[in-house]
């Protein structure tokens, strides 16, 4: 649930603080039971109901941030997964996790609250530059999930635009017009992303 984060003279309410749970948790249309976002103008909602972060990224961050405690959930994710990487997961891909059916919507773009949690002014920029952003899911069918549940790919989006592709489109430099065209055809990609492309 949202808590106060204080750093550099600023205090905000944020839902970024997460802790692992052993008990089954219900995924609903807008969130997981026992979880909430503090600022619904930029966090949460149908297109950002569930945030996924690959466990494979934790060793990278342990090397990048020596001495920083990095328990599961440190990046604010609802699901810490194995085998779902930004280069291979596409916007529009459908998955089953436990009893829930979910669809990939967009990458996470970090905000200042990540900086507050890590107490580092450089973490949001480093996070985005690393390409290790994780991604958001929308809920097609709610259901129970448990630690250790498998993740089953039900359908790959035909446009094949990876989360990594979308992150690259947000970086400075020349843009691949083919990828932009395909991304704009993905039904699950939020309208704000389509407009910015």
trRosetta pair geometry for C-beta under 8 A, 3 or more apart (Angstrom, degrees):
i j d omega theta_ij theta_ji phi_ij phi_ji
1 15 7.0 -72 -177 -119 23 89
1 34 7.2 -90 -49 178 86 55
1 35 7.2 -150 -72 -130 48 28
1 36 5.3 24 -131 33 65 107
2 13 4.8 41 165 170 126 97
2 14 6.0 166 -144 85 85 16
2 15 4.7 -56 -82 -69 72 74
2 36 5.8 -68 -21 92 90 101
2 37 7.1 64 -69 174 107 18
2 38 3.9 110 -120 -73 139 101
3 13 7.1 -179 94 -147 15 65
3 14 6.8 -34 61 63 61 67
3 15 7.9 112 12 -100 66 36
3 17 5.3 -22 36 33 126 139
4 11 5.5 -2 -169 -173 110 104
4 12 7.1 154 -148 81 61 30
4 13 5.9 -42 -90 -94 58 61
4 14 7.9 91 -134 20 17 77
5 11 7.0 167 82 -149 43 55
5 12 5.6 -15 56 62 92 81
5 13 7.8 146 13 -113 77 13
5 14 5.1 -4 -4 23 122 125
5 16 7.4 5 -49 47 144 116
5 17 7.6 170 -72 -39 105 112
5 113 6.6 118 45 -150 157 83
5 116 4.4 91 140 139 133 127
5 117 6.2 -65 -128 -75 144 63
6 10 7.0 178 -145 90 55 44
6 11 4.4 -15 -97 -98 88 86
6 116 7.8 148 67 -167 5 113
7 10 6.4 -19 69 58 59 85
7 115 7.7 -157 94 124 151 79
7 116 4.6 -179 26 -140 133 76
7 119 5.5 -158 -124 -111 136 78
10 116 7.4 -95 88 -104 109 124
12 38 7.4 134 155 109 87 152
12 113 6.6 -107 91 -102 141 97
12 116 6.7 -120 39 -67 116 177
13 38 4.0 -177 119 -152 94 145
13 39 7.6 141 84 -41 88 85
14 17 7.0 102 100 -8 95 85
14 38 5.2 -100 -100 17 24 138
14 39 7.7 -25 -106 0 63 102
14 113 4.7 153 -120 -152 145 133
14 116 7.2 151 -11 79 157 134
14 117 7.4 -118 104 -62 152 104
15 35 6.7 91 -174 -178 124 78
15 36 5.5 -142 -104 95 136 52
15 37 4.4 -108 20 -111 146 41
15 38 5.2 179 -25 -17 85 81
15 43 6.8 173 44 133 117 151
15 44 7.9 54 44 -52 153 113
15 76 7.4 94 110 -154 68 108
16 76 3.9 -56 -151 -99 73 123
16 113 5.2 168 -28 140 145 119
16 114 6.9 -162 -146 -82 152 55
16 117 5.2 -107 114 -61 135 142
17 76 7.5 -24 -40 -103 17 78
17 117 6.9 -179 -74 -122 75 117
18 35 7.5 11 -111 -119 101 115
18 73 3.5 -130 100 -172 101 116
18 74 7.8 -110 58 -45 91 16
18 76 5.7 127 -6 -139 116 35
18 77 6.6 -121 54 62 161 43
18 78 7.0 -139 -126 -90 151 41
19 71 7.5 6 -129 115 66 135
19 73 5.7 -165 -88 77 16 163
20 71 7.1 -114 -11 158 107 108
20 72 4.8 54 -63 79 115 121
20 73 5.9 -153 -50 -19 64 126
20 80 7.7 -48 -95 17 99 130
20 147 7.0 56 -172 -95 102 135
21 25 6.2 87 83 -50 141 122
21 34 7.6 72 -62 98 162 155
21 147 7.1 -168 88 -41 56 114
22 147 5.9 -59 -126 16 46 137
23 146 7.8 -91 148 -124 26 86
24 98 7.8 136 -144 -147 97 147
24 144 4.7 5 178 -172 122 116
24 145 6.9 155 -156 76 72 32
24 146 4.7 -43 -99 -81 75 95
25 32 5.2 25 152 -176 124 115
25 33 5.7 -163 -165 53 78 92
25 34 6.5 -91 -134 33 111 121
25 144 7.0 143 73 -152 31 65
25 145 5.7 -26 65 63 84 84
25 146 7.5 151 17 -86 70 45
26 32 6.9 151 84 -158 48 63
26 33 4.4 53 53 -12 93 123
26 142 6.6 31 176 171 88 111
26 143 7.3 -132 -145 137 66 16
26 144 5.6 -41 -94 -93 61 64
26 145 8.0 142 -109 17 15 73
27 31 7.9 -142 -150 122 58 27
27 32 5.3 -37 -101 -99 63 78
27 49 7.6 91 -172 141 97 117
27 50 6.3 -4 -140 -75 123 131
27 97 7.7 68 -12 81 155 109
27 98 7.7 140 4 63 118 126
27 100 4.3 9 59 -89 134 154
27 102 7.5 -49 149 -71 157 114
27 139 5.9 -177 147 -112 106 127
27 142 5.3 -163 98 -145 69 71
27 143 6.1 0 50 55 98 52
27 144 7.6 170 11 -100 77 14
27 145 5.7 48 -24 -8 111 115
28 31 6.1 1 61 61 94 57
28 32 7.2 152 18 -106 75 24
28 33 6.8 87 -12 -52 111 75
28 49 7.9 -132 89 -167 55 126
28 139 6.8 108 130 114 25 176
28 142 4.8 12 -115 -118 41 139
29 46 6.7 -31 164 -111 89 85
29 49 6.7 -115 149 -116 36 147
29 139 5.1 -151 -125 72 36 129
29 142 6.3 -65 -45 -57 58 115
30 44 6.5 41 176 -179 94 101
30 45 6.7 -45 -141 -138 95 16
30 46 6.5 -59 -100 -77 74 54
30 49 5.4 -137 -155 -117 24 101
30 139 7.6 -92 -37 20 24 130
31 35 5.4 -154 175 85 109 95
31 36 6.5 29 -165 -97 163 48
31 37 7.5 -146 -99 -10 128 90
31 44 6.5 -16 -75 -137 107 108
31 49 5.8 -129 -65 -160 37 77
31 50 7.8 147 -134 -70 34 64
32 35 4.5 45 66 23 91 127
32 50 6.8 81 -42 -103 101 91
32 78 5.5 152 -8 -155 136 127
32 145 7.8 -63 -123 40 120 120
35 78 6.4 30 -133 -111 175 106
36 44 7.8 -3 -170 -87 50 145
37 40 5.8 120 92 -81 116 65
37 43 4.0 -164 -161 112 140 115
37 44 3.7 -144 19 -35 146 122
38 43 7.3 41 47 55 59 139
39 42 5.6 4 119 40 111 91
39 43 5.5 83 75 21 76 106
40 43 6.4 -83 -105 69 32 68
40 44 5.1 -55 -121 65 76 123
40 45 6.5 117 -168 -51 88 89
42 111 6.9 76 136 -64 143 156
43 48 6.3 -124 -167 116 46 145
44 48 5.5 -137 -121 90 5 105
44 49 7.1 51 -156 -101 61 42
45 48 5.4 52 56 39 80 91
45 49 7.2 -98 95 -63 34 67
46 49 6.1 -9 -149 -46 29 109
46 138 5.5 32 158 -137 75 107
46 139 7.5 -108 -151 33 69 81
47 105 4.6 170 -165 178 81 161
47 106 6.6 33 164 8 111 117
47 136 6.4 60 145 121 66 137
47 138 5.5 -33 -116 -76 38 111
47 190 4.6 37 -140 -73 164 118
48 51 6.9 13 -172 -66 83 90
48 105 7.1 -112 -69 71 52 143
48 106 7.6 -47 -80 53 86 110
48 136 4.4 -57 -119 -147 64 147
48 138 8.0 -8 -26 -79 21 71
49 136 7.4 114 34 -178 50 97
49 137 6.4 -68 64 94 88 70
49 138 5.7 92 13 -129 114 42
49 139 4.9 -72 95 -17 162 100
50 78 4.9 -104 -153 64 72 145
50 79 6.3 26 174 -3 111 112
50 102 6.2 -54 47 -133 143 141
50 136 6.8 135 75 -161 51 61
50 137 4.2 -22 67 59 105 106
50 138 7.9 -163 25 -66 89 11
50 139 6.8 101 -14 -62 113 90
51 76 6.4 -2 94 116 154 85
51 77 4.9 -130 112 -128 95 58
51 78 5.1 116 49 4 69 91
51 79 7.5 178 91 28 45 73
51 108 6.3 54 -143 -77 112 130
51 134 6.2 56 176 134 87 133
51 135 7.7 179 -150 96 59 27
51 136 5.6 -34 -99 -101 65 70
51 137 7.7 -164 -75 17 20 80
52 77 6.1 45 -155 -153 14 118
52 78 7.2 -47 -70 58 48 82
52 79 4.9 -22 -109 72 76 103
52 80 8.0 152 -159 -94 59 21
52 81 5.5 3 -166 -5 107 126
52 84 6.3 -37 155 102 139 141
52 134 5.4 -174 93 -168 56 98
52 135 5.6 -11 57 62 102 71
52 136 7.5 171 15 -96 81 19
52 137 6.2 65 -21 -22 112 111
53 57 6.7 -85 172 43 91 132
53 75 4.8 132 -109 69 166 133
53 76 7.8 106 -31 63 139 57
53 77 3.6 -122 7 -60 108 147
53 79 7.6 161 26 86 60 55
53 80 5.8 -27 73 -110 86 66
53 81 7.4 157 76 21 33 81
53 134 3.8 -50 -96 -90 67 137
54 57 5.1 99 81 -10 91 99
54 80 7.7 74 -175 -164 10 61
54 81 5.7 -50 -107 72 53 85
54 82 7.2 97 -156 -106 75 30
54 83 7.9 -168 -134 37 104 22
54 84 5.8 -154 -90 76 97 70
54 85 5.6 39 -88 -95 161 62
54 86 7.6 -110 -10 -24 134 77
54 132 7.4 -106 51 -155 109 91
54 134 6.6 -166 -1 -96 71 76
55 58 5.8 -29 -171 0 55 117
55 72 7.4 -22 -109 -112 97 100
55 80 5.2 79 -71 163 89 97
55 81 6.4 -144 -10 82 89 30
55 82 5.1 -26 37 -79 123 77
56 59 7.3 -46 -177 23 45 102
56 60 8.0 41 137 -9 64 108
56 82 6.9 111 -40 -133 89 63
56 85 6.5 -32 53 -86 145 105
57 60 5.3 -55 -163 37 56 118
57 61 6.2 47 146 -16 82 106
57 130 7.9 99 -149 136 116 134
57 132 4.3 132 -129 -164 134 132
57 134 7.8 -100 11 -56 154 86
58 61 5.8 -60 -147 41 35 106
58 62 6.3 40 155 -26 68 103
58 70 5.8 160 -152 132 95 130
58 72 7.8 -49 -83 -91 146 61
58 74 7.9 107 -115 34 99 125
59 62 5.5 -50 -145 32 34 114
59 63 6.7 32 156 -15 64 102
60 63 6.1 -63 -161 36 30 106
60 64 6.2 21 149 -13 67 113
60 130 7.1 130 142 -166 139 135
60 132 6.4 180 77 -57 149 163
61 64 5.2 -55 -137 45 38 112
61 65 5.5 -7 172 20 75 112
61 68 7.7 -75 151 79 95 126
61 70 5.8 142 105 -116 118 158
61 132 7.6 -145 -51 103 101 154
62 65 6.8 -69 -124 60 20 78
62 66 7.4 58 167 -95 57 51
62 68 7.8 -149 -121 64 50 87
62 70 5.8 -123 -79 30 82 143
63 66 7.2 -2 -157 -63 26 83
64 126 7.1 153 174 166 141 137
64 130 7.9 -49 -71 -92 164 139
65 68 3.9 -25 143 22 114 135
65 70 7.2 113 79 -56 124 123
65 118 7.7 -83 -131 -158 152 122
65 120 7.9 -105 -119 -39 119 162
68 118 7.1 7 -150 -150 143 92
69 74 7.8 -174 115 -102 66 133
70 74 4.8 -78 -152 -11 64 166
71 74 5.7 134 60 -54 55 99
72 80 4.6 -101 -157 -6 105 165
73 76 7.2 57 179 -87 65 12
73 77 6.1 -130 -122 57 48 75
73 80 6.5 -91 -55 -42 57 121
74 117 7.9 152 -179 144 68 128
75 114 7.4 8 -150 -128 68 110
75 127 7.9 143 -136 -134 114 129
75 134 6.6 149 120 -15 140 144
76 113 8.0 67 -74 114 152 113
76 114 7.3 -98 -9 -94 131 85
76 117 7.3 -158 -55 -32 106 171
77 80 5.6 115 92 -70 135 68
77 134 6.0 -133 -92 -143 118 161
79 97 6.8 -27 -124 -171 157 163
79 145 7.3 -56 -97 152 116 157
81 84 4.6 1 115 30 142 117
81 151 6.2 22 -144 -31 123 152
83 151 7.1 -178 75 57 112 122
84 88 7.5 -135 -151 79 41 101
84 89 5.2 45 -173 -61 84 133
84 151 6.3 -44 -49 106 125 162
85 88 5.1 61 65 24 88 100
85 89 6.5 172 75 -6 34 96
86 89 6.3 -57 -118 44 25 99
86 107 7.0 41 -132 -108 117 112
86 131 6.1 -163 78 160 152 88
86 132 7.1 -153 -8 -115 135 36
86 133 6.3 82 -93 41 143 86
86 134 7.6 -93 -69 -71 104 14
86 135 6.8 147 -105 -40 81 112
86 162 6.4 96 156 157 59 106
86 163 4.1 -102 -147 86 77 111
86 164 4.2 111 133 -56 100 84
86 167 6.7 5 -179 -3 140 136
87 162 5.6 10 -160 176 28 157
87 163 7.8 -70 -40 57 21 83
87 164 4.6 13 -87 -9 55 149
88 162 6.7 12 -42 -125 7 123
89 93 5.8 -118 -163 34 71 150
89 104 5.8 167 163 -99 106 160
89 135 6.3 -150 107 22 137 154
89 162 6.5 97 72 -149 44 80
89 163 5.3 13 83 -8 95 116
90 93 4.7 113 61 -38 79 106
90 104 6.5 138 93 73 42 143
90 156 6.2 72 36 -165 132 83
90 157 4.7 -137 116 42 124 110
90 159 7.2 166 177 78 130 77
90 160 5.6 -87 -107 -137 149 35
90 161 5.8 107 -153 64 95 44
90 162 5.3 -69 -92 -94 66 46
90 163 7.2 -150 -109 -28 21 67
91 104 5.4 -131 -123 115 36 101
91 105 6.4 18 -145 180 91 16
91 106 6.3 33 -112 -81 118 45
91 135 8.0 -146 -85 -159 71 135
91 157 6.4 -31 93 21 51 166
91 159 7.7 -28 74 76 91 120
91 161 5.5 -22 35 85 103 100
91 162 7.9 125 -6 -171 73 10
91 163 6.7 125 -49 -79 77 63
91 166 6.3 80 -35 -46 127 141
91 183 6.9 57 51 -138 143 82
91 186 4.9 59 111 162 111 164
91 188 5.9 -170 167 85 81 106
91 189 5.0 42 160 -75 143 96
92 103 6.6 -16 -148 -176 29 105
92 104 6.3 -37 24 68 24 89
92 157 2.8 78 97 -92 118 141
92 158 7.9 -68 123 25 144 54
92 159 6.5 82 31 36 155 106
92 161 7.7 73 15 47 115 91
92 186 4.5 -124 -47 -155 126 106
92 187 6.6 95 -115 47 109 73
92 188 4.4 167 -93 28 61 121
92 189 7.0 -42 -49 -33 93 82
93 103 7.0 167 84 -151 39 62
93 104 4.7 28 49 14 85 123
93 153 6.5 -49 -177 -140 113 98
93 155 7.0 -178 -153 93 52 57
93 156 5.4 -14 -113 -125 93 52
93 157 5.4 -90 -58 -11 54 91
94 101 6.5 5 -176 -177 103 97
94 102 7.2 161 -154 85 58 41
94 103 5.0 -27 -98 -97 72 82
94 104 7.9 -128 -69 4 31 77
94 140 6.8 7 -138 -10 109 154
94 153 7.5 103 81 -166 56 56
94 154 4.3 -58 107 67 102 109
94 155 4.4 28 38 46 113 92
95 101 7.3 170 89 -152 42 54
95 102 5.2 -19 64 64 90 91
95 103 7.6 164 19 -88 71 33
95 104 7.5 67 -5 -38 109 90
95 137 7.5 -68 45 -124 114 136
95 151 5.5 -11 -172 -174 129 92
95 152 6.4 144 -161 74 70 47
95 153 5.9 -42 -102 -102 78 44
95 154 6.2 174 -106 4 19 92
96 99 8.0 -38 -170 -158 96 13
96 100 7.0 159 -154 85 57 46
96 101 5.4 -29 -97 -97 73 71
96 102 7.7 149 -98 18 24 76
96 151 7.4 161 79 -157 50 45
96 152 4.4 -8 54 57 99 104
96 154 5.7 91 -23 -50 92 115
97 100 5.4 -16 66 65 80 98
97 102 6.1 -1 13 8 109 125
97 145 5.4 10 130 -112 99 122
97 149 5.7 97 -179 112 70 128
97 150 7.8 -151 -129 99 56 40
97 151 5.2 -10 -94 -108 88 78
97 152 7.8 -174 -69 23 43 69
98 143 5.7 -177 109 117 96 108
98 144 5.4 -115 157 103 134 57
98 145 3.6 -161 1 -104 147 58
98 146 5.9 126 -103 10 125 69
98 149 4.2 -45 -66 -139 78 164
99 141 8.0 -96 142 120 73 103
99 143 2.8 -142 103 177 88 128
99 144 4.9 47 24 42 123 69
99 145 7.3 -134 30 -62 70 56
100 139 6.5 -62 -167 -139 116 95
100 141 6.3 180 -152 93 51 69
100 142 5.9 -34 -114 -162 97 28
100 143 3.7 -160 -62 47 59 96
100 144 7.5 -174 -34 44 90 21
100 145 5.9 -40 8 -53 120 103
101 139 7.7 101 81 -168 57 57
101 140 4.3 -58 107 72 101 111
101 141 4.1 44 34 37 104 100
101 143 7.3 71 -6 4 61 127
101 154 6.8 2 -140 -10 105 159
102 137 4.1 12 175 177 122 133
102 138 6.8 153 -161 74 70 40
102 139 5.9 -39 -106 -107 77 49
102 140 6.3 -170 -95 11 19 89
103 137 6.4 140 67 -158 33 77
103 138 5.1 -21 62 58 92 92
103 140 5.6 82 -19 -42 103 112
103 188 4.9 -132 142 -119 123 144
104 135 5.6 11 -151 138 102 137
104 136 7.5 118 -157 83 56 48
104 137 5.9 -46 -95 -100 44 73
104 157 7.7 -103 59 -21 107 127
104 163 7.1 -96 178 -66 134 107
104 188 6.6 91 82 123 52 148
105 135 7.5 165 55 169 59 95
105 136 4.9 -42 57 94 106 98
105 137 6.5 149 1 -123 93 19
105 138 5.0 87 -52 -24 124 100
105 188 5.2 -122 -105 156 63 96
105 189 6.6 140 -169 -107 60 35
105 190 6.1 50 175 -32 113 90
106 135 6.6 -178 97 -155 31 85
106 136 5.3 4 58 42 76 110
106 163 7.9 113 177 -126 27 87
106 166 6.7 -142 -148 151 66 159
106 189 6.4 100 -75 -137 90 69
106 190 5.9 -38 -39 10 137 104
106 193 5.7 -162 -110 -59 128 148
107 133 4.5 37 -175 107 109 143
107 134 7.3 123 -156 84 68 43
107 135 5.3 -60 -107 -102 46 80
107 136 7.6 91 163 5 4 83
107 163 4.9 124 -78 -169 94 93
107 166 5.2 178 -8 94 114 118
107 167 5.0 95 -65 -66 176 90
107 170 7.8 -128 63 5 134 140
108 133 4.8 -175 57 167 80 92
108 134 5.0 14 9 76 126 91
108 135 6.4 -144 -18 -96 79 25
108 136 6.4 119 -70 -39 78 90
109 128 6.8 31 -143 -101 66 117
109 133 7.2 -6 -78 -152 38 132
109 170 6.8 -125 -100 178 121 167
110 114 4.5 -39 -164 10 115 152
110 123 7.5 -118 161 120 157 81
110 124 4.1 -164 110 -139 123 84
110 127 4.7 64 -26 84 153 141
110 128 5.9 -128 22 -48 106 94
110 133 7.5 -133 -34 -133 90 88
111 114 6.4 126 63 1 49 93
111 124 6.7 -77 118 -121 5 137
112 115 5.1 -49 -160 35 54 118
112 116 6.4 56 143 -23 75 99
112 124 6.7 -51 -88 -44 36 151
113 116 5.2 -46 -146 35 41 115
113 117 6.3 44 153 -22 67 100
114 117 5.8 -51 -147 34 32 110
114 118 6.3 12 159 0 65 111
114 123 5.6 -138 132 109 99 116
114 124 5.1 127 71 -82 120 84
114 127 6.3 -35 147 -14 156 161
115 118 6.3 -67 -141 51 26 96
115 119 7.7 86 162 -92 56 9
115 120 6.1 -118 -146 77 68 54
115 121 5.8 40 -155 -117 127 33
115 122 7.9 124 -118 31 102 22
115 123 5.4 168 -98 47 60 103
115 124 5.3 -49 -49 -23 99 105
116 119 7.1 20 -171 -75 30 51
118 123 4.4 83 65 -50 152 167
120 123 4.3 94 83 -33 113 105
122 125 5.7 -66 -165 49 60 109
122 126 5.4 55 143 -23 88 113
123 126 5.6 -60 -141 44 31 109
123 127 5.8 41 158 -30 68 107
124 127 5.5 -50 -145 31 28 117
124 128 6.6 21 159 -12 62 105
125 128 6.2 -58 -149 39 29 104
125 129 6.1 24 157 -14 65 113
126 129 5.7 -58 -139 43 29 110
126 130 6.1 37 158 -30 65 106
127 130 6.0 -57 -153 26 23 113
127 132 6.9 -97 -160 75 61 83
127 133 6.8 96 154 -101 89 65
128 131 7.9 41 170 -64 36 32
128 133 6.6 39 -113 -88 53 109
128 167 7.2 -175 -162 -160 74 108
128 170 7.7 -91 -165 104 120 122
128 171 7.8 163 152 -86 104 90
129 171 8.0 101 -110 -114 58 119
130 133 7.9 160 77 -48 86 65
131 164 5.8 31 -169 -129 115 92
131 167 5.7 134 -131 108 70 153
131 168 7.9 12 -111 -60 109 79
133 163 6.9 -151 67 157 111 115
133 167 5.6 176 -3 -94 144 134
135 163 4.7 -93 -75 -115 132 144
138 188 6.5 -157 24 -154 129 101
139 142 5.7 31 174 -76 134 68
145 149 5.4 -111 -157 19 75 154
146 149 5.2 116 57 -42 70 104
153 156 6.5 15 176 -60 125 82
156 160 7.2 29 155 -90 111 77
157 160 6.7 -174 91 -57 81 36
157 161 7.3 -49 98 32 131 75
157 186 6.0 22 -175 -127 147 104
157 188 7.2 -108 -92 24 136 122
159 182 4.1 150 -168 177 104 97
159 183 6.9 151 148 -77 142 31
159 185 5.5 163 -87 78 137 105
159 186 5.2 -108 37 -72 150 90
160 182 7.2 -39 58 168 66 147
161 165 4.9 -118 -169 80 73 144
161 166 6.4 83 149 -52 107 90
161 179 6.0 120 -122 -161 104 83
161 182 5.2 165 -56 110 114 110
161 183 4.6 145 -150 -84 171 78
161 186 6.2 -101 39 -47 126 137
161 189 8.0 -5 77 -63 137 138
162 165 4.5 112 54 -3 74 98
162 166 7.3 -138 99 -1 48 82
163 166 5.7 -54 -154 36 36 111
163 167 6.5 38 148 -20 67 103
164 167 5.6 -51 -147 35 35 112
164 168 6.4 37 153 -20 65 103
165 168 5.8 -57 -153 35 30 111
165 169 6.6 33 150 -23 64 104
165 176 7.8 -72 -157 54 100 133
165 179 5.2 -146 -176 -159 122 134
165 183 7.3 -161 120 -72 118 118
166 169 5.6 -49 -151 30 35 115
166 170 7.0 30 152 -15 63 103
166 183 6.5 134 -94 -125 89 136
166 189 7.9 -170 -106 -123 137 122
166 193 7.3 -13 -154 -162 122 133
167 170 5.9 -61 -159 36 36 109
167 171 6.9 40 145 -29 66 103
168 171 5.5 -50 -152 22 41 117
168 176 7.9 29 112 9 124 111
169 175 5.8 59 -135 -135 76 107
169 176 7.6 -89 -88 39 91 83
169 179 6.6 -149 -71 114 118 122
169 180 6.6 138 -129 -85 133 83
169 183 7.1 -49 -33 -18 167 168
169 197 6.4 -3 163 -111 142 98
170 196 8.0 23 -102 132 87 134
175 179 7.6 -125 174 63 80 107
175 180 6.0 51 151 -48 120 126
176 179 4.1 57 93 13 113 112
176 180 6.7 170 92 -14 59 83
177 180 5.3 -51 -146 36 37 116
177 181 6.3 41 155 -22 67 103
178 181 5.8 -54 -151 35 30 111
178 182 6.5 24 154 -13 64 107
179 182 5.8 -56 -146 40 32 108
179 183 6.0 35 155 -24 67 108
180 183 5.7 -55 -145 35 28 112
180 184 6.4 28 157 -21 63 107
180 197 4.9 172 -149 178 92 111
181 184 6.0 -57 -151 32 28 110
181 185 7.0 22 152 -16 60 107
182 185 5.9 -63 -159 34 36 110
182 186 7.4 49 146 -39 65 94
183 186 5.8 -40 -161 4 42 116
183 189 6.1 95 177 -79 78 173
183 193 7.4 -101 159 140 116 112
183 194 7.4 -174 127 -104 87 68
183 197 5.7 -159 92 -118 126 169
184 189 7.6 -104 -112 78 24 143
184 194 5.0 100 -130 -142 74 94
184 197 5.7 -149 -68 90 96 134
186 189 4.1 76 85 -9 111 111
189 193 5.0 -100 172 79 99 134
189 194 5.9 118 113 -55 111 91
190 193 5.0 98 67 5 79 101
190 194 7.3 -146 103 -4 43 88
191 194 5.4 -55 -147 38 39 114
191 195 6.1 40 156 -21 71 103
192 195 5.9 -52 -146 35 29 110
192 196 6.5 25 156 -16 63 107
193 196 5.9 -60 -148 38 30 107
193 197 6.4 28 154 -19 66 107
194 197 5.8 -58 -151 35 31 110
